[in-house]
Amino acid sequence: MGQPKQLLPYRGRTLLRHAAETAVATGCTPLVLVTGAIHASLAAEVADLPFQVVHNPDWQTGMASSIQAGLAAAASSKPSAYLVMLSDQPLVTPELLHQLIEKQQYTHAPVVAAAYGDTLGVPAVFDQSALPALHSLQGAQGANRLIASWGKAAGRITFPEGLLDVDTPEQYASLLAKGEE
C-alpha cells in the first residue's frame, strides 16, 4: 500500500477507527487491539475507546503471532469464545458480528466464520475448545486454513461483502468508489 492501511481514511475516520467502533458496538468484552510496527499511532486511534492495546513485538513473523498476542491478552477474562476480526475489512458490520456470535452460542461449533467467495474466514468466533489450534498457528498463517480444517463442524454466516478487503491501492479505490454509490 505504501502507507499503513489501518490509517487510511474511510467515511471520516480511519479504517482502524471504523473497525474498532464496529467491535465496540457488539458489546463484547474484553476488547483487545493488537498492534505491530506503528504501535503509537494505532494506539492513539482508539485511546478513547475501551480497548486493551497490546504491542506484538513479533509482528514481522506474521499473523499467527498477532492472533496469539490477542488471545494471551484476553485470557485473564476467561471468555467462552473469541471474536477475531481485522481492520482491513471495512464492510463488516455490528450486525454481522452479532450473527456470528449468536450462531456460535446457539450451535457451540468450534468456529463460526464469515463465508465469502470460496473463503470461510474472519471475522470469526472461536469457541474456547479452539484455543489449542489457534495457539498452534505459526508464521504467516492466519485463521483461514484452520477454519477450513473443521470442515462441516464450522458454522458459517454468508457475508458476500467480505470479498472486498483493503490490501492494495486498487482495492482501496474500489472501497472508496463503493462508498460514493
Biotite code that builds the C-alpha atoms (Angstrom):
import biotite.structure as struc

atoms = struc.array([
    struc.Atom([0.000, 0.000, 0.000], chain_id="A", res_id=1, res_name="MET", atom_name="CA", element="C"),
    struc.Atom([2.936, 2.341, 0.517], chain_id="A", res_id=2, res_name="GLY", atom_name="CA", element="C"),
    struc.Atom([1.456, 3.505, 3.834], chain_id="A", res_id=3, res_name="GLN", atom_name="CA", element="C"),
    struc.Atom([-0.162, 1.884, 6.875], chain_id="A", res_id=4, res_name="PRO", atom_name="CA", element="C"),
    struc.Atom([-3.560, 0.731, 5.652], chain_id="A", res_id=5, res_name="LYS", atom_name="CA", element="C"),
    struc.Atom([-5.026, 0.921, 9.162], chain_id="A", res_id=6, res_name="GLN", atom_name="CA", element="C"),
    struc.Atom([-4.681, 4.718, 8.974], chain_id="A", res_id=7, res_name="LEU", atom_name="CA", element="C"),
    struc.Atom([-6.267, 5.164, 5.542], chain_id="A", res_id=8, res_name="LEU", atom_name="CA", element="C"),
    struc.Atom([-9.273, 7.489, 5.666], chain_id="A", res_id=9, res_name="PRO", atom_name="CA", element="C"),
    struc.Atom([-12.714, 5.922, 5.353], chain_id="A", res_id=10, res_name="TYR", atom_name="CA", element="C"),
    struc.Atom([-16.009, 7.704, 5.947], chain_id="A", res_id=11, res_name="ARG", atom_name="CA", element="C"),
    struc.Atom([-14.483, 10.482, 8.019], chain_id="A", res_id=12, res_name="GLY", atom_name="CA", element="C"),
    struc.Atom([-12.249, 8.297, 10.156], chain_id="A", res_id=13, res_name="ARG", atom_name="CA", element="C"),
    struc.Atom([-9.513, 5.707, 9.640], chain_id="A", res_id=14, res_name="THR", atom_name="CA", element="C"),
    struc.Atom([-10.030, 2.072, 8.726], chain_id="A", res_id=15, res_name="LEU", atom_name="CA", element="C"),
    struc.Atom([-8.796, 1.134, 12.200], chain_id="A", res_id=16, res_name="LEU", atom_name="CA", element="C"),
    struc.Atom([-11.183, 3.505, 13.951], chain_id="A", res_id=17, res_name="ARG", atom_name="CA", element="C"),
    struc.Atom([-14.065, 2.200, 11.844], chain_id="A", res_id=18, res_name="HIS", atom_name="CA", element="C"),
    struc.Atom([-13.235, -1.420, 12.761], chain_id="A", res_id=19, res_name="ALA", atom_name="CA", element="C"),
    struc.Atom([-12.762, -0.500, 16.428], chain_id="A", res_id=20, res_name="ALA", atom_name="CA", element="C"),
    struc.Atom([-16.138, 1.232, 16.609], chain_id="A", res_id=21, res_name="GLU", atom_name="CA", element="C"),
    struc.Atom([-17.726, -1.784, 14.920], chain_id="A", res_id=22, res_name="THR", atom_name="CA", element="C"),
    struc.Atom([-16.195, -4.049, 17.583], chain_id="A", res_id=23, res_name="ALA", atom_name="CA", element="C"),
    struc.Atom([-17.340, -1.760, 20.411], chain_id="A", res_id=24, res_name="VAL", atom_name="CA", element="C"),
    struc.Atom([-20.912, -1.891, 19.054], chain_id="A", res_id=25, res_name="ALA", atom_name="CA", element="C"),
    struc.Atom([-21.033, -5.648, 19.726], chain_id="A", res_id=26, res_name="THR", atom_name="CA", element="C"),
    struc.Atom([-20.835, -5.154, 23.480], chain_id="A", res_id=27, res_name="GLY", atom_name="CA", element="C"),
    struc.Atom([-18.156, -7.850, 23.693], chain_id="A", res_id=28, res_name="CYS", atom_name="CA", element="C"),
    struc.Atom([-15.541, -7.637, 26.412], chain_id="A", res_id=29, res_name="THR", atom_name="CA", element="C"),
    struc.Atom([-12.663, -7.573, 26.722], chain_id="A", res_id=30, res_name="PRO", atom_name="CA", element="C"),
    struc.Atom([-11.730, -5.732, 23.546], chain_id="A", res_id=31, res_name="LEU", atom_name="CA", element="C"),
    struc.Atom([-8.113, -6.244, 22.508], chain_id="A", res_id=32, res_name="VAL", atom_name="CA", element="C"),
    struc.Atom([-6.285, -4.417, 19.725], chain_id="A", res_id=33, res_name="LEU", atom_name="CA", element="C"),
    struc.Atom([-3.017, -5.998, 18.638], chain_id="A", res_id=34, res_name="VAL", atom_name="CA", element="C"),
    struc.Atom([-0.550, -3.621, 17.005], chain_id="A", res_id=35, res_name="THR", atom_name="CA", element="C"),
    struc.Atom([2.784, -4.069, 15.327], chain_id="A", res_id=36, res_name="GLY", atom_name="CA", element="C"),
    struc.Atom([5.108, -1.654, 13.552], chain_id="A", res_id=37, res_name="ALA", atom_name="CA", element="C"),
    struc.Atom([3.285, 1.611, 14.214], chain_id="A", res_id=38, res_name="ILE", atom_name="CA", element="C"),
    struc.Atom([2.070, 0.909, 17.732], chain_id="A", res_id=39, res_name="HIS", atom_name="CA", element="C"),
    struc.Atom([1.844, 4.508, 18.998], chain_id="A", res_id=40, res_name="ALA", atom_name="CA", element="C"),
    struc.Atom([-0.151, 5.768, 16.006], chain_id="A", res_id=41, res_name="SER", atom_name="CA", element="C"),
    struc.Atom([-2.578, 2.856, 16.156], chain_id="A", res_id=42, res_name="LEU", atom_name="CA", element="C"),
    struc.Atom([-2.996, 3.057, 19.926], chain_id="A", res_id=43, res_name="ALA", atom_name="CA", element="C"),
    struc.Atom([-3.810, 6.771, 19.587], chain_id="A", res_id=44, res_name="ALA", atom_name="CA", element="C"),
    struc.Atom([-6.647, 5.926, 17.184], chain_id="A", res_id=45, res_name="GLU", atom_name="CA", element="C"),
    struc.Atom([-8.507, 4.012, 19.901], chain_id="A", res_id=46, res_name="VAL", atom_name="CA", element="C"),
    struc.Atom([-7.304, 5.855, 23.002], chain_id="A", res_id=47, res_name="ALA", atom_name="CA", element="C"),
    struc.Atom([-10.842, 6.936, 23.909], chain_id="A", res_id=48, res_name="ASP", atom_name="CA", element="C"),
    struc.Atom([-12.369, 3.500, 23.313], chain_id="A", res_id=49, res_name="LEU", atom_name="CA", element="C"),
    struc.Atom([-12.431, 0.592, 25.813], chain_id="A", res_id=50, res_name="PRO", atom_name="CA", element="C"),
    struc.Atom([-9.577, -1.378, 24.251], chain_id="A", res_id=51, res_name="PHE", atom_name="CA", element="C"),
    struc.Atom([-6.636, -3.109, 25.793], chain_id="A", res_id=52, res_name="GLN", atom_name="CA", element="C"),
    struc.Atom([-3.898, -2.268, 23.292], chain_id="A", res_id=53, res_name="VAL", atom_name="CA", element="C"),
    struc.Atom([-1.174, -4.892, 23.018], chain_id="A", res_id=54, res_name="VAL", atom_name="CA", element="C"),
    struc.Atom([2.014, -4.465, 21.038], chain_id="A", res_id=55, res_name="HIS", atom_name="CA", element="C"),
    struc.Atom([3.146, -7.615, 19.260], chain_id="A", res_id=56, res_name="ASN", atom_name="CA", element="C"),
    struc.Atom([6.938, -7.299, 19.046], chain_id="A", res_id=57, res_name="PRO", atom_name="CA", element="C"),
    struc.Atom([6.998, -10.307, 16.703], chain_id="A", res_id=58, res_name="ASP", atom_name="CA", element="C"),
    struc.Atom([4.580, -8.792, 14.187], chain_id="A", res_id=59, res_name="TRP", atom_name="CA", element="C"),
    struc.Atom([7.074, -9.323, 11.337], chain_id="A", res_id=60, res_name="GLN", atom_name="CA", element="C"),
    struc.Atom([6.717, -13.103, 11.731], chain_id="A", res_id=61, res_name="THR", atom_name="CA", element="C"),
    struc.Atom([3.133, -12.919, 10.506], chain_id="A", res_id=62, res_name="GLY", atom_name="CA", element="C"),
    struc.Atom([-0.493, -13.098, 11.521], chain_id="A", res_id=63, res_name="MET", atom_name="CA", element="C"),
    struc.Atom([-0.119, -16.093, 13.863], chain_id="A", res_id=64, res_name="ALA", atom_name="CA", element="C"),
    struc.Atom([1.869, -14.150, 16.451], chain_id="A", res_id=65, res_name="SER", atom_name="CA", element="C"),
    struc.Atom([-0.709, -11.344, 16.441], chain_id="A", res_id=66, res_name="SER", atom_name="CA", element="C"),
    struc.Atom([-3.573, -13.780, 16.985], chain_id="A", res_id=67, res_name="ILE", atom_name="CA", element="C"),
    struc.Atom([-1.668, -15.362, 19.850], chain_id="A", res_id=68, res_name="GLN", atom_name="CA", element="C"),
    struc.Atom([-0.864, -11.977, 21.403], chain_id="A", res_id=69, res_name="ALA", atom_name="CA", element="C"),
    struc.Atom([-4.557, -11.119, 21.357], chain_id="A", res_id=70, res_name="GLY", atom_name="CA", element="C"),
    struc.Atom([-5.542, -14.459, 22.893], chain_id="A", res_id=71, res_name="LEU", atom_name="CA", element="C"),
    struc.Atom([-2.952, -14.028, 25.651], chain_id="A", res_id=72, res_name="ALA", atom_name="CA", element="C"),
    struc.Atom([-4.233, -10.534, 26.451], chain_id="A", res_id=73, res_name="ALA", atom_name="CA", element="C"),
    struc.Atom([-7.846, -11.758, 26.712], chain_id="A", res_id=74, res_name="ALA", atom_name="CA", element="C"),
    struc.Atom([-7.032, -14.943, 28.646], chain_id="A", res_id=75, res_name="ALA", atom_name="CA", element="C"),
    struc.Atom([-7.349, -13.477, 32.144], chain_id="A", res_id=76, res_name="SER", atom_name="CA", element="C"),
    struc.Atom([-11.018, -12.668, 31.412], chain_id="A", res_id=77, res_name="SER", atom_name="CA", element="C"),
    struc.Atom([-11.658, -16.333, 30.591], chain_id="A", res_id=78, res_name="LYS", atom_name="CA", element="C"),
    struc.Atom([-14.054, -15.650, 27.706], chain_id="A", res_id=79, res_name="PRO", atom_name="CA", element="C"),
    struc.Atom([-16.177, -18.546, 26.478], chain_id="A", res_id=80, res_name="SER", atom_name="CA", element="C"),
    struc.Atom([-15.380, -17.569, 22.879], chain_id="A", res_id=81, res_name="ALA", atom_name="CA", element="C"),
    struc.Atom([-13.099, -15.236, 20.928], chain_id="A", res_id=82, res_name="TYR", atom_name="CA", element="C"),
    struc.Atom([-14.143, -12.948, 18.080], chain_id="A", res_id=83, res_name="LEU", atom_name="CA", element="C"),
    struc.Atom([-11.277, -12.341, 15.656], chain_id="A", res_id=84, res_name="VAL", atom_name="CA", element="C"),
    struc.Atom([-11.562, -9.538, 13.132], chain_id="A", res_id=85, res_name="MET", atom_name="CA", element="C"),
    struc.Atom([-9.266, -7.374, 11.034], chain_id="A", res_id=86, res_name="LEU", atom_name="CA", element="C"),
    struc.Atom([-9.130, -3.671, 10.310], chain_id="A", res_id=87, res_name="SER", atom_name="CA", element="C"),
    struc.Atom([-8.919, -4.123, 6.537], chain_id="A", res_id=88, res_name="ASP", atom_name="CA", element="C"),
    struc.Atom([-12.491, -5.415, 6.126], chain_id="A", res_id=89, res_name="GLN", atom_name="CA", element="C"),
    struc.Atom([-14.466, -2.160, 6.391], chain_id="A", res_id=90, res_name="PRO", atom_name="CA", element="C"),
    struc.Atom([-17.750, -3.655, 5.215], chain_id="A", res_id=91, res_name="LEU", atom_name="CA", element="C"),
    struc.Atom([-18.019, -5.728, 8.412], chain_id="A", res_id=92, res_name="VAL", atom_name="CA", element="C"),
    struc.Atom([-20.985, -4.513, 10.448], chain_id="A", res_id=93, res_name="THR", atom_name="CA", element="C"),
    struc.Atom([-22.037, -4.939, 14.061], chain_id="A", res_id=94, res_name="PRO", atom_name="CA", element="C"),
    struc.Atom([-25.000, -6.939, 12.742], chain_id="A", res_id=95, res_name="GLU", atom_name="CA", element="C"),
    struc.Atom([-22.691, -9.446, 11.038], chain_id="A", res_id=96, res_name="LEU", atom_name="CA", element="C"),
    struc.Atom([-20.626, -9.784, 14.204], chain_id="A", res_id=97, res_name="LEU", atom_name="CA", element="C"),
    struc.Atom([-23.787, -10.361, 16.260], chain_id="A", res_id=98, res_name="HIS", atom_name="CA", element="C"),
    struc.Atom([-24.894, -13.075, 13.799], chain_id="A", res_id=99, res_name="GLN", atom_name="CA", element="C"),
    struc.Atom([-21.543, -14.836, 14.159], chain_id="A", res_id=100, res_name="LEU", atom_name="CA", element="C"),
    struc.Atom([-21.678, -14.607, 17.956], chain_id="A", res_id=101, res_name="ILE", atom_name="CA", element="C"),
    struc.Atom([-25.283, -15.772, 18.218], chain_id="A", res_id=102, res_name="GLU", atom_name="CA", element="C"),
    struc.Atom([-24.752, -18.732, 15.895], chain_id="A", res_id=103, res_name="LYS", atom_name="CA", element="C"),
    struc.Atom([-21.677, -19.848, 17.828], chain_id="A", res_id=104, res_name="GLN", atom_name="CA", element="C"),
    struc.Atom([-23.525, -19.539, 21.138], chain_id="A", res_id=105, res_name="GLN", atom_name="CA", element="C"),
    struc.Atom([-26.501, -21.481, 19.780], chain_id="A", res_id=106, res_name="TYR", atom_name="CA", element="C"),
    struc.Atom([-24.590, -24.250, 17.990], chain_id="A", res_id=107, res_name="THR", atom_name="CA", element="C"),
    struc.Atom([-21.454, -24.456, 20.183], chain_id="A", res_id=108, res_name="HIS", atom_name="CA", element="C"),
    struc.Atom([-19.490, -25.015, 16.955], chain_id="A", res_id=109, res_name="ALA", atom_name="CA", element="C"),
    struc.Atom([-15.704, -24.806, 17.380], chain_id="A", res_id=110, res_name="PRO", atom_name="CA", element="C"),
    struc.Atom([-15.830, -21.837, 15.000], chain_id="A", res_id=111, res_name="VAL", atom_name="CA", element="C"),
    struc.Atom([-18.451, -19.791, 13.191], chain_id="A", res_id=112, res_name="VAL", atom_name="CA", element="C"),
    struc.Atom([-16.932, -17.832, 10.339], chain_id="A", res_id=113, res_name="ALA", atom_name="CA", element="C"),
    struc.Atom([-17.887, -15.421, 7.589], chain_id="A", res_id=114, res_name="ALA", atom_name="CA", element="C"),
    struc.Atom([-18.402, -17.043, 4.185], chain_id="A", res_id=115, res_name="ALA", atom_name="CA", element="C"),
    struc.Atom([-17.422, -15.011, 1.125], chain_id="A", res_id=116, res_name="TYR", atom_name="CA", element="C"),
    struc.Atom([-16.486, -16.279, -2.321], chain_id="A", res_id=117, res_name="GLY", atom_name="CA", element="C"),
    struc.Atom([-14.702, -19.595, -1.821], chain_id="A", res_id=118, res_name="ASP", atom_name="CA", element="C"),
    struc.Atom([-13.444, -18.491, 1.597], chain_id="A", res_id=119, res_name="THR", atom_name="CA", element="C"),
    struc.Atom([-14.587, -19.285, 5.088], chain_id="A", res_id=120, res_name="LEU", atom_name="CA", element="C"),
    struc.Atom([-12.650, -16.813, 7.174], chain_id="A", res_id=121, res_name="GLY", atom_name="CA", element="C"),
    struc.Atom([-12.567, -13.875, 9.515], chain_id="A", res_id=122, res_name="VAL", atom_name="CA", element="C"),
    struc.Atom([-14.362, -12.292, 11.065], chain_id="A", res_id=123, res_name="PRO", atom_name="CA", element="C"),
    struc.Atom([-14.958, -15.470, 13.025], chain_id="A", res_id=124, res_name="ALA", atom_name="CA", element="C"),
    struc.Atom([-15.930, -16.557, 16.511], chain_id="A", res_id=125, res_name="VAL", atom_name="CA", element="C"),
    struc.Atom([-13.824, -19.327, 18.026], chain_id="A", res_id=126, res_name="PHE", atom_name="CA", element="C"),
    struc.Atom([-15.058, -21.446, 20.904], chain_id="A", res_id=127, res_name="ASP", atom_name="CA", element="C"),
    struc.Atom([-12.793, -21.979, 23.894], chain_id="A", res_id=128, res_name="GLN", atom_name="CA", element="C"),
    struc.Atom([-12.190, -25.515, 22.571], chain_id="A", res_id=129, res_name="SER", atom_name="CA", element="C"),
    struc.Atom([-10.421, -23.981, 19.548], chain_id="A", res_id=130, res_name="ALA", atom_name="CA", element="C"),
    struc.Atom([-7.673, -22.373, 21.643], chain_id="A", res_id=131, res_name="LEU", atom_name="CA", element="C"),
    struc.Atom([-5.083, -25.160, 21.241], chain_id="A", res_id=132, res_name="PRO", atom_name="CA", element="C"),
    struc.Atom([-5.483, -24.993, 17.464], chain_id="A", res_id=133, res_name="ALA", atom_name="CA", element="C"),
    struc.Atom([-5.195, -21.192, 17.457], chain_id="A", res_id=134, res_name="LEU", atom_name="CA", element="C"),
    struc.Atom([-2.065, -21.409, 19.607], chain_id="A", res_id=135, res_name="HIS", atom_name="CA", element="C"),
    struc.Atom([-0.553, -23.875, 17.124], chain_id="A", res_id=136, res_name="SER", atom_name="CA", element="C"),
    struc.Atom([-0.665, -21.359, 14.240], chain_id="A", res_id=137, res_name="LEU", atom_name="CA", element="C"),
    struc.Atom([2.765, -20.324, 13.011], chain_id="A", res_id=138, res_name="GLN", atom_name="CA", element="C"),
    struc.Atom([4.256, -17.558, 10.906], chain_id="A", res_id=139, res_name="GLY", atom_name="CA", element="C"),
    struc.Atom([2.079, -16.054, 8.219], chain_id="A", res_id=140, res_name="ALA", atom_name="CA", element="C"),
    struc.Atom([-0.747, -18.471, 8.951], chain_id="A", res_id=141, res_name="GLN", atom_name="CA", element="C"),
    struc.Atom([-3.932, -16.642, 9.647], chain_id="A", res_id=142, res_name="GLY", atom_name="CA", element="C"),
    struc.Atom([-7.058, -18.419, 10.740], chain_id="A", res_id=143, res_name="ALA", atom_name="CA", element="C"),
    struc.Atom([-8.497, -19.323, 7.316], chain_id="A", res_id=144, res_name="ASN", atom_name="CA", element="C"),
    struc.Atom([-6.740, -22.653, 6.866], chain_id="A", res_id=145, res_name="ARG", atom_name="CA", element="C"),
    struc.Atom([-7.536, -23.580, 10.449], chain_id="A", res_id=146, res_name="LEU", atom_name="CA", element="C"),
    struc.Atom([-11.206, -22.692, 9.934], chain_id="A", res_id=147, res_name="ILE", atom_name="CA", element="C"),
    struc.Atom([-11.293, -24.839, 6.791], chain_id="A", res_id=148, res_name="ALA", atom_name="CA", element="C"),
    struc.Atom([-9.807, -27.774, 8.723], chain_id="A", res_id=149, res_name="SER", atom_name="CA", element="C"),
    struc.Atom([-13.001, -28.046, 10.797], chain_id="A", res_id=150, res_name="TRP", atom_name="CA", element="C"),
    struc.Atom([-14.976, -28.833, 7.640], chain_id="A", res_id=151, res_name="GLY", atom_name="CA", element="C"),
    struc.Atom([-18.698, -29.243, 8.283], chain_id="A", res_id=152, res_name="LYS", atom_name="CA", element="C"),
    struc.Atom([-18.201, -28.653, 12.023], chain_id="A", res_id=153, res_name="ALA", atom_name="CA", element="C"),
    struc.Atom([-17.504, -24.987, 11.214], chain_id="A", res_id=154, res_name="ALA", atom_name="CA", element="C"),
    struc.Atom([-20.554, -22.776, 11.232], chain_id="A", res_id=155, res_name="GLY", atom_name="CA", element="C"),
    struc.Atom([-20.933, -20.108, 8.610], chain_id="A", res_id=156, res_name="ARG", atom_name="CA", element="C"),
    struc.Atom([-22.678, -16.809, 8.072], chain_id="A", res_id=157, res_name="ILE", atom_name="CA", element="C"),
    struc.Atom([-22.902, -15.597, 4.492], chain_id="A", res_id=158, res_name="THR", atom_name="CA", element="C"),
    struc.Atom([-21.047, -12.327, 4.014], chain_id="A", res_id=159, res_name="PHE", atom_name="CA", element="C"),
    struc.Atom([-20.515, -11.633, 0.290], chain_id="A", res_id=160, res_name="PRO", atom_name="CA", element="C"),
    struc.Atom([-19.140, -8.168, 1.123], chain_id="A", res_id=161, res_name="GLU", atom_name="CA", element="C"),
    struc.Atom([-16.142, -9.920, 2.664], chain_id="A", res_id=162, res_name="GLY", atom_name="CA", element="C"),
    struc.Atom([-14.667, -10.214, -0.811], chain_id="A", res_id=163, res_name="LEU", atom_name="CA", element="C"),
    struc.Atom([-13.692, -6.563, -0.530], chain_id="A", res_id=164, res_name="LEU", atom_name="CA", element="C"),
    struc.Atom([-10.797, -6.019, 1.802], chain_id="A", res_id=165, res_name="ASP", atom_name="CA", element="C"),
    struc.Atom([-8.073, -3.417, 1.586], chain_id="A", res_id=166, res_name="VAL", atom_name="CA", element="C"),
    struc.Atom([-4.727, -4.950, 0.647], chain_id="A", res_id=167, res_name="ASP", atom_name="CA", element="C"),
    struc.Atom([-3.893, -2.971, -2.497], chain_id="A", res_id=168, res_name="THR", atom_name="CA", element="C"),
    struc.Atom([-4.358, 0.612, -3.742], chain_id="A", res_id=169, res_name="PRO", atom_name="CA", element="C"),
    struc.Atom([-6.866, -0.745, -6.272], chain_id="A", res_id=170, res_name="GLU", atom_name="CA", element="C"),
    struc.Atom([-8.966, -2.381, -3.545], chain_id="A", res_id=171, res_name="GLN", atom_name="CA", element="C"),
    struc.Atom([-8.884, 0.837, -1.531], chain_id="A", res_id=172, res_name="TYR", atom_name="CA", element="C"),
    struc.Atom([-10.020, 2.821, -4.585], chain_id="A", res_id=173, res_name="ALA", atom_name="CA", element="C"),
    struc.Atom([-12.822, 0.291, -5.098], chain_id="A", res_id=174, res_name="SER", atom_name="CA", element="C"),
    struc.Atom([-13.898, 0.701, -1.461], chain_id="A", res_id=175, res_name="LEU", atom_name="CA", element="C"),
    struc.Atom([-13.987, 4.478, -1.792], chain_id="A", res_id=176, res_name="LEU", atom_name="CA", element="C"),
    struc.Atom([-15.938, 4.246, -5.055], chain_id="A", res_id=177, res_name="ALA", atom_name="CA", element="C"),
    struc.Atom([-18.429, 1.872, -3.412], chain_id="A", res_id=178, res_name="LYS", atom_name="CA", element="C"),
    struc.Atom([-18.961, 4.393, -0.628], chain_id="A", res_id=179, res_name="GLY", atom_name="CA", element="C"),
    struc.Atom([-19.961, 7.038, -3.158], chain_id="A", res_id=180, res_name="GLU", atom_name="CA", element="C"),
    struc.Atom([-22.682, 4.898, -4.737], chain_id="A", res_id=181, res_name="GLU", atom_name="CA", element="C"),
])
